Amino acid sequence: MESKMIESSKKPNTETEEVKSTRLCRDFSLGVEFCHSQSPASPMSGNFLPPVQLTASGRPVLQRNEIECFYLSSVDLISEDEPTTIPFPNLKSGLLILTSHRLLWISDSSSSEITGAFAVPLAAISHIFSHKKSIKSMFASPRIRFQLSLTPDGRVSGHGLRSVVATIVLRGKGDCDAFLTKFWENWRARAWEDDGPAPGSSSGSGFSSNSGSAPASSGIYSSDGTVRMVGVAGILRKEQEMWESTDKSLQDAFQDLNALMSKAKEMVMLAEKMRQKLLSGSTSQTNASNDEEMGTKEEMQDWLLSVGIISPVTKESAGAMYHQQLSRQLADFVKVPLERAGGIVNLIDIYCLFNRARGTELISPDDLLQACSLWEKFDVPVVLRKFDSGVMVIQNKSHSDEEVFTKIKVLVMKPDTLRAGISASDAARTLGVAPAMAKEHLLSAESKGLLCRDISADGFRFYINLFTEIDRDDLHLVKDHGIYATWVRANHAPQ
Amino acid sequence: MQKLGEFKLPHFFNYPPYFTLQPVRDTREKQVQLWKDLILDYCRTQKVFVIGLEEEFPLFSNPIIGRSLTHEAREAFLSALVADGRAEWMDKGHRKCLILWHRIQEWAEILVQFARDNGLEDGVVTMEEIRFGTESQGTELQGIDQTILNRALKILEQKGKLVVFKGTSTDDEGVKFSL
């Protein structure tokens, strides 16, 4: 059977639907494809897809609340299934319009074969296949496949038992991935369900078929007469599907890099929202935050951190889980080096040792610093300490400065050191620590007034502090007992 | 006991940290104090009126322990004296320092006492006589620095206690007391 030109579609859209549809019927001898027909159509007649009414200028007449979303030119809408009993039309080279409710195919005026406009109601789509890229697909025109459900007599319906796979072939320049995204979104959004209950089962303007053959896209009653759920249940369902859609969206984003790029904006907005939430949460609550919320917040921080975003809540909180774990690990690790080094180690040395031990997952100096500063929140036997000179060390909590000072005092009162003083390396030997650490100890002993420095060609040496022992009023006085006397004796003793 | 000429040096002169400028505040205070006292003591007994920072001042080095004060340290200690009013910088570059183990006012009083002791209340005496004359032998005025003497005389002149008059040459500069 041949198809006919659709002349009526070019007439002005002023008549009522009833009139329109009857006129349509009257204008065609075949007429079946565009009329209120309930009888099964012959294979090539094309009543398979409901028609679309066009305005005088060729624009499709949209249903109530229907919004146009995407345009693709030079599109074929075909079925690659075996053309047995399924009378899918061979729509070649038309304009494809994706709306919130339907997929509209409008033929180019220049194309032959089938002309006119047809619609695939989104409600009738049971599945949209994802676009798999392959070598073959790189050279061929992009194709998008979806599954349509059919009634037994071959009409497109939302609740049909049979199905056919249709293919959109993009022969034009359109962005396939963007279209697919939008197609998916619209299909998921199920905008046709939001439309208020329409009288009876007709589906709004522009459609000339009744419930029998047309899929119910906006009405309380579905095609088989049962009440479709709208209202609160519908809203809930919509919420549910939005979450599923976001979930799927996230999954897609992280699997397919191309899709990620297009979703990048969404991701950034999502991350920003989370960040705002974290920030607002931390400032509004002080100590009274409940555990659950804190837990979620920490999870969020972890998630953000794992994708490389630094949590905005750093100093206020106990720190992200990553730093906490690192902190504990570090505390365990430093035990051995500390022991070997006499209880005090330079932070830089620990940085080198730790990273060397880790092997691959190196930590940054910042991470190390953070981890150390967290120790004060845990019960670990090590502390980070900063000397006046700026040198940072890790030392045992049990390490006491007083002990060290006592040792130093004993050391500098020895006759040899009374005469010649001590250098950092001398102290290092006695204290059993690294020379740099020994120097820090000597410097802090100096700042306590225990020692005095002597800088000369002989180097940087320290002596016991005699200044406190010297009498201001009598410069020559040396009390019999005391450090001064000891020193004098030591210096006058025969070498 | 160590000696520097006739001067008896205290034990701590052999304490190496004494020659290193101490950073710790309390220690530094003590160190500065000791140096001030030592310098004044030394200058008084050795009749040193001027210290040149770049010159060899025996007090600033101890060859026995091989230590000597850095320029920074010298300036620090002398500045402390200046702050006490016990010394004055003679130039902007802080290269020369006038040591006043007696303040100028004290010197003025010594001059007055000198005049009284020698019956010079209305008398006339030359500068040279004040500095190197027989009357001043054994007194503190002996060998007094010219600059200091001039300053002291000026104060007294302003008070009307004497008049300085210039002779034909510097040697003839003299003082007429009118106490």
Interface residues (C-beta under 8 A of the other chain):
Chain A: G421 E446 S447 G449 C452 R453 D454 I455 S456 A457 D458 R461 Y463 N465 L466 F467 T468 I470 R472 L475 H476 V478 Y484 W487 V488 N491
Chain B: K8 P10 H11 F12 N14 Y15 P16 P17 F19 T20 Q22 P23 V24 D26 T27 K30 Q31 Q33 L34 D37 L38 D41 G66 R67
